[in-house]
């Protein structure tokens, strides 16, 4: 498959409905930040999304894991 993946969005590891102490705990012990990806087919017009994915930065050791991709739709 001839495609290119680009970063779609990134952010801190947060739970929007959780109290602040839960978010601090998550960011210090599990995941510090995340990014989502979108993969598009090269040479098509209009652009065709062929896969989506996500990756994250571990709070322990600061290691990146991912991206984990899934065909779309």
HELIX and SHEET records of a PDB file:
HELIX    1   1 UNK A   20  UNK A   29  1                                  10    
SHEET    1   A 4 UNK A   3  UNK A  12  0                                        
SHEET    2   A 4 UNK A  31  UNK A  41 -1                                        
SHEET    3   A 4 UNK A  49  UNK A  58 -1                                        
SHEET    4   A 4 UNK A  64  UNK A  71 -1                                        
END                                                                             
